[in-house]
Amino acid sequence: MTTKPEFVPPPPWTQGQQMVALLQDIKAALQPSGTGTPPPTGATLSDLLVTLNKILAIQTNARAIQTIDVPVTTPNMQIQYASLTIPDGFSLTVLSHPNNNAAGLILVAPKNGNLQYNVVSLRPGQFVQYRITTSDALYIVGTIVGDIVILSSELK
């Protein structure tokens, strides 16, 4: 008799074991039983999803945040800043500081992008998020000297 291979996580992976058990319960809950009875474990689909969300939160919670405030020193020139490395599964937030000049814009494009095309324009207080691995992937320009761009991401 042959059996399918099963994922058996090493001992420290108790959350992985919980995830496998939950996925098996979800599979059972989604399969119509014809009797209207709950899956063998007695858990409802709602219970399973709540628990699954808790496990995912444990896996993805960040330990801290990283933030860089970058002042616009020359209008319409690419802003130079220290690179932020964004952990897998997290996003980089680019924010035009809420106290920036109302007439100013912060422009965001791909690193070697053309600011005539494929650009996001941010007014004061507006932001955009990108799922990228490093802030170096962006081309950021401010139109008013003294305005501030805030780059922020979680740390793992």
C-alpha positions in Angstrom: 0.0 0.0 0.0 1.4 3.4 -1.0 0.6 6.7 0.6 1.0 10.3 -0.6 4.0 12.1 0.8 3.1 14.5 3.6 4.7 17.7 4.7 6.2 17.1 8.2 7.9 20.2 9.4 10.9 20.0 11.7 10.2 20.4 15.5 10.6 24.2 15.7 8.0 24.7 13.1 4.9 24.3 15.3 3.2 27.2 13.4 3.9 25.3 10.2 2.2 22.2 11.7 -0.8 24.3 12.7 -1.0 25.7 9.2 -1.0 22.2 7.6 -3.7 21.1 10.1 -5.8 24.3 9.3 -5.5 23.8 5.6 -6.6 20.2 5.9 -9.6 21.4 8.0 -10.4 24.1 5.4 -10.3 21.5 2.6 -12.7 19.3 4.6 -15.0 22.3 5.3 -15.2 23.3 1.7 -16.0 19.8 0.5 -19.8 19.3 0.4 -20.7 16.5 2.8 -24.4 16.3 1.8 -25.4 16.1 5.4 -24.9 19.7 6.4 -22.7 18.6 9.3 -19.5 20.4 10.2 -16.2 18.9 9.3 -14.8 16.2 11.5 -12.9 18.6 13.8 -16.1 20.4 14.5 -14.7 23.8 13.5 -16.7 26.1 11.3 -15.2 27.7 8.2 -15.3 31.0 10.1 -13.3 29.5 13.0 -10.7 28.2 10.6 -10.3 31.5 8.8 -10.0 33.5 12.1 -7.3 31.0 13.2 -5.6 31.1 9.8 -5.5 34.9 10.0 -3.9 34.8 13.4 -1.2 32.5 12.2 -0.5 34.7 9.2 -0.2 37.7 11.4 2.3 35.9 13.6 4.3 35.1 10.4 4.2 38.6 9.0 4.3 41.0 11.9 7.3 43.3 11.7 9.6 44.0 14.7 10.1 47.7 13.9 9.8 50.3 11.2 12.4 52.3 9.2 11.7 55.9 8.0 13.8 58.4 6.1 12.7 62.1 5.7 14.2 63.5 2.5 14.1 67.3 1.9 13.7 68.6 -1.6 16.9 70.7 -2.0 16.7 71.3 -5.8 13.4 71.5 -7.7 12.8 69.0 -10.4 15.9 67.0 -9.7 16.1 63.4 -8.6 16.2 63.2 -4.8 19.2 61.3 -3.5 18.6 59.4 -0.3 19.9 56.4 1.6 18.5 53.1 0.3 15.9 51.3 2.3 15.8 47.5 2.0 12.2 46.3 2.2 11.6 42.9 3.7 9.8 40.3 1.7 6.1 40.6 2.1 6.1 44.3 3.1 5.6 47.5 1.1 7.5 50.8 0.8 5.3 53.9 1.6 6.2 57.1 -0.2 4.5 60.0 1.5 4.4 63.7 0.6 4.6 65.4 4.0 1.3 66.9 5.0 2.9 70.3 5.7 4.4 70.5 2.2 3.6 73.6 0.0 0.1 73.2 -1.5 1.5 74.2 -4.9 4.1 71.5 -4.8 4.2 68.0 -6.1 6.2 64.9 -5.3 6.6 62.8 -8.5 7.4 59.1 -8.3 8.4 56.9 -11.3 10.5 53.8 -11.9 14.3 54.3 -11.3 15.1 54.9 -15.0 11.6 56.1 -15.8 10.6 59.1 -17.8 8.9 61.8 -15.7 6.6 62.5 -18.7 5.1 59.0 -18.5 4.3 56.4 -15.8 4.5 58.9 -13.0 2.5 59.2 -9.8 2.0 62.7 -8.5 1.5 63.2 -4.8 0.0 66.4 -3.2 0.7 67.1 0.5 -0.5 64.3 2.7 -0.9 61.8 -0.2 1.0 58.6 -0.4 1.6 55.6 -2.6 2.8 52.1 -1.6 5.0 49.7 -3.7 5.9 46.1 -3.1 9.5 46.4 -4.1 12.7 45.1 -2.4 14.6 48.4 -2.2 13.8 52.1 -2.4 16.5 52.4 -5.1 14.0 51.2 -7.6 12.2 54.6 -7.5 12.9 57.9 -9.1 11.5 60.6 -6.8 11.4 64.3 -7.6 10.1 67.3 -5.7 8.9 70.5 -7.4 9.3 72.9 -4.4 12.5 73.4 -2.4 11.9 72.6 1.3 9.1 70.1 0.7 9.7 66.7 2.4 9.3 63.1 1.1 8.9 60.4 3.7 10.0 56.9 2.9 8.8 54.2 5.3 8.7 50.5 5.6 8.7 47.7 8.2 11.8 45.9 9.4 12.0 42.1 9.8 
